[in-house]
Amino acid sequence: MKSKTLQRLYKMLRPQAKSIVVISVLAILINIGEVIKPYLIKIVIDDYLTANLYQKGIMTIGAIGAIYIAIVLIGNILNFIVTTATSMMGENVIYSIRNKLFRYTQYANIPFHDKTPAGTLFVRITSDVEDITTLFKDVVTTFVKDVLMIVAFVVMMLSLNYQLALCAFMVIPFVILTSIILTKISNKAQEYSKKVKTKLNIFLAESIYGVKLIKIFNRQHEKQKECEELCSDFWKSRIPIGNTEALLVGLLKVLENLGITIIVWVAINHIFGASTDVGLIYVFVTYTKEIFSPINRLVENFETVQEAIVSINKIYDILDHKENLENFEEGKILEKVEGKIEFKNVWFAYEGENWILKDISFTILPRTKCCSGWKNRIRENDYYQFN
């Protein structure tokens, strides 16, 4: 990632720093609960049910069940808070960036608007801002949570039984490799689809803005045909994405069940001296299933990050060009205006030789009003002197 992109990303993250820290801490607490819950069931199975005990020391099955329920309730409450806070943070980002972009378009000079199609600005303010919001909702706050969850599962599995843990870890390289390969394929498809979507959005925006001209020149049929072609291209661009995602889900499910099968087979056959405690097998099966989700999510998030980075750069390629903004502080306030306005052989273009005025000459005398009927007035009086 380029340093300029990192600086732009930092600009966006800095106002949300406190929210990110609070959400990450709450997410860690949720993770702790997710790790403890299977372990509590393992204790009940191996220490109580297997020995036909209801109470062991001061702890009973009922007390363990109460702890389990408390963890579930607290986890759901924290999850609600995290989900709400994450959503609000994403909306704050939308609010801030969208207002900055709109303010920029209002204060940008005429050359900027002459070179930049209105449809492009529409896409920047809408879909590109939405891509950035996805980065905050799905990546920034879940990254720490997923990494720590993987670490917690690995540590717990190794501490409980390193033989079974190593057997379970055998499939993880295949999970990562599969996710990386299919995600790269999906990324290329996503990149192409995003280009098509941008083109479609620009076309729709400009067609709606210019609908009067389209009707005046009777171009409805041509525009409808162009719209159908762009919609068809966008639909076709989404097919490889759907196929890749479906294949990824299927393969990960196969690898997940393969890992579970290995654990059960090793435990039953006492391979490497593995334990056959039912509770231990249960907790390893649960951890193996749970560890797949954050691994896959981390890999998939690279795609979201890439999309968001592209959108961030597009947005800041506009916002960083301060030279396009008009400075309303400059200039002089005229207390008394006298004299006439005269254009003599004036040529003007915003860019290159794309002339707006070509050799224009005219004179406007004092106390002369211009209105919709100016052409007739030119002939009727000599206030105006056009060459």
N, C-alpha and C positions, 0 to 999 in steps of 0.2 A: 504494500500500500504506500502510495507516494506521500511525502511529507505534507504537501499542500492539502491532500485529502484528509490526512490525520488532523491537521489544524482546523479544517472545516468541521470535521466530526466532533472535535473538542468544543468548538463554539456552540454546537447544538447540545452536547452532553452537559456542559458546565451549569446551565440554569436548572437542570434536573438532577444534579449530583445528590442532594439530600434525599430526594425521593428514591433514587436508585439504591442508596445505602440502606434505607429503611426497608425497602421491598426485598433486598438481598438477604438481610438479617432474618426477616420473617420467613423467607423461602428456605433458609437453612434450618430454622426450627421445624418447618413442615417436613423437611428431609429426615431430620432426626426421628420424628414420629414414624415415618415410613420404614426406617431401618429397625426400629424397636418392635413394631407390631408383629412381624413374622417371628421374631425372637421370643416374644411372650407366648405365642402358640407352641413354639418348640419346647419351651419350659413345661407347659401344661401337658403336652403329649409324653415327653421323656421322663419328667420328674414326678408327675402325678398319675396320669391315666395308665401308663405302663405298670406302675407299682400299685395300682388300685387305691391311691390316696386322694383324699379331698383336701387335707391340710398337711403342710410340711413346715414345722416350726410355727412361726406366727402368721405365715402367708397361706391363704387358702385359694382354691380355684376361683371362688367368687370375687376375692380381692383382685386377683390378676385380671379377671373379666372386667371389673370396674375400672382398672387402670387402662385396659384396652379401649373401653368405651370412651373414657376421658380423653385419650389420645386422639381417637377418631373425631370427637366433637371439637376439641381444640384445633385439630388440623383443618377441619372444615371451616371453622371461623376464621382462622388465619388465611386459609386459601381464598375465602370470600374477600378479605381485606386486601390481599395481594392482587387479586383479579381486578377489584375496583380501583385500587391505586394505580395499577399498571394502565388500565383503560384511561383514567384521568390524565396520567402523564402523557400518554399518546395524544389525547385530545389537546393538551396544552401545547404540545409540539406543533400540531396542526394549526392551532390558533395563532401561534407566534410566527411560524414560517409563512403561512398564507397571508397574514396581515403585512408582513415585510415585503412579500412579492407584490401584493396589490398596491401598497404604498409606492413601491419602486415604479410600477407601471404608470401611476398617476403623476409622478414627478419626473419621469424620464422625458428626454427631449424628443423632438419630432424625428431626427435622424434614426434614433433607436427604433421607434415604431414603424418607420419607413422600411427598415431592414428586417424587422422581426414580425412574422405573421401573427395575427391575433390568435389563430388556432394553436400555435406553439406556446404562447403565453397561457392559454387556457389549460393546456396539458400540464404545464409546469405547476400551475396553481392547484390543479385537481389531482391527477393520478400520480405525479411525481411526489407530491406531498404525502399522499397515502402510502407510498412505498417506504418513505422515511418513518412514518408512524408504525408500520409493521416492524421495522428494525427495533424500535423502542419496546413494543409490546411483546415480540416473540424472541428477541435475541438478548438485548442488553440486560434485562432482569433475570432471564432464565439461564444465561451462560454460567454464572457463578453457582446457581442451584444445581445444574446438571453436572458440572465438574465435581462439586463436593459430594453429590449423590453417588457418582461412580467411585470416588475415593472411599466413601463410607462403606459401600457394598464390598469393595475389594478387601478392605481392612477386616471387616466382620467375617468374611468368608475364610480368609487366611487364618484368622485367630481361632475360628471354630474347628476347621479341619483343612489343613493346607493341601492334603492329597486330593480331596474332592474339589477344592478351590482351583488347583492347577488343571484338573480335568475339565472343569467348567470354563476356564479361561482359554482352552484350546480353540473354541469356536470364535472368540472375540476378534482375532486377526482377520478371519474370513468375513465377519460382520463389517469391520471397518473397510476392508478392501472392496466388498460388494457395494457398500454405501458410497465410497469415493468414486468408483467407476460409474455407477448409475447416476450419481449426482452430477458428475461432469457432463454426461450425456444430456441430462435434464437441463443443466445450466445453458448449454448451447441452444437447446430448443426454447428455453425461457427467454434468452437474449433475442432470438429471432422473433418470438411471439411478442415481446415488448416493443420491438421496432414496428411491427405490423399494427399493434394496438395504438401506438403513438400516432402513426400515419392515419389510422381510422379516426381517432379522436380529433385530430387536426382537421380532417376532411369534414366531420360532422359539425364541429364548431364553426368553421368558415362557411359551410353551406347554410347553417341556420342564420348566421349573421347576415349573409348575403342572399337570403331567400327572395327578397324583392327584385334584385338584379336577375336572379335565375328565372323568375317568372316573367320579367320584362323581356328577356331575350329567349324565352321559351326553351330553356335548357333542362326542364324537369326530367325528360326521358334519359338524357345523357348522365345527369347526376344520379338518378336512380340506379342506372346500370353500374356506374362507378362505385356506388355504395354497396351494391350486391357483391361486386368483385372483392372489395376490401373486407366485407363481412365474411365472405367465403375463405379468403386468405387467412383471416384471423382464426376462423373455426378449424381450418386445416393445421394451423400452427400449434393449436392446443392438443391435437390428437397424440403426437409423440410424447408430450408431457404427461398426459393421462396414462399412456401405456407404460412409460418408464416408472411412474409412481406406483402403479399397480404391480409391476414386476418387482420393485424394491420391497414393497410390503410382503409379497408372497415369499420371496427369497429369505427375508429376515425371519418370517414365521417358521420357515423350514429349518433355518440355522438355530433358532430359539428352541424348537422341539428336539433338534439333534443334540444340543447341549444338555437338555433335560434327560434325554435318553442315556447319554454318556454317564451322567451323574448316577442315575438309578442303576445302570448296568455295573458300574464300578463298585457301588456300595453293596449291591446284592451278592456279587461274586468276591467280595473282600479283596479286590485288587489294590495293590500298594498298601494293604492293611487298613483300608477305609472302613469306617464305622457303618453299621447297619441300623442305627437308631432311627426310628420312624420320624421323630421330630427333627432330627438333623437333616434327613433327606428332604423333609418338607421345606425347611428354611432355605436350603440350597436351591431347591426347585423355584421357590418364590423369588429369591435374590437373582437367580439367573434370568427369570422372566423380566424382573424389574430393571435390571442393568441394561437391557437392550434398548429401552425407550430413550434414556438420556444420550446414549452413544449415537443412535440414529438421529436424534434431534440435533445434536451438535454438528453432525455432518450436513444435515439438511439446512441448518442455519447459515452455512457458508453461502448457499444460494441466495438466501434473504439478504445477507450482508452485501453480496455483490450487486444485487438489484438496487439496494438502498444507496450504495456508494455511487453508482451511476446516476441516480436521481439527485443525490447531494451535489455532485459535481455540476450537473446541469443547472440546478437552482443557483448555486453560488457562482457559476459562470456568468449569471445575470447580476446577482447582488454585489459581486466584487468589483464590477465596472462602475465606479462612482462617477467617471467622466461623462456618463450618459445622463446624469441627473442635472436638472436646471437649478441654478443657484438664485433663489429669489431675494437673497440679501444683497446681491451685486446691483450695480446700476445707480442712476441718479433719479431722484424724484424732481420732476420739472414743476416749479411753482407757477410759472406762466408760460403758456405755449403760444408762440407767434410764428408767422410765416406759412409757407406752403409745403406740400409733400410732392417731391418730384423723383420719378424713376427714369433714368436715361440709359438706354441700351443695357438693361440689366439681364444677366444670365445667372441662374442659380440651380444648384443640384445638391442633394444631401450626400450622394455617393457617386463617384466617377462622373460619367457623362449621362447619367439618368436625369436629364434636365427637367426641372419643374417650371422654370421660367426661361424663355428663349428670346433674347433681344427685345425686352419689354421697355417701352418708354411711355410715360404719361405724367400728367401734372394734376394735383388736386389743390385748388385754391382754398383759402380760409373760409370758414362758415359754410362749407359745402357738406351736404348730407348724402350718404350713399345708402341705397336700399335696393329692394328687389327689382325696381324699374330703372336701374342705372343706365342701361343701354339706350333707352328712349331719351333720357335726360341729356345724354351726350350730344344727341342731335338737336335737342331743343334749346340748349343754352351754351354759352361759351365759358362756363365755370371749369369744364374739363377740356384739356388740350391733349388728345392722344395722337401719337405719331405712328 
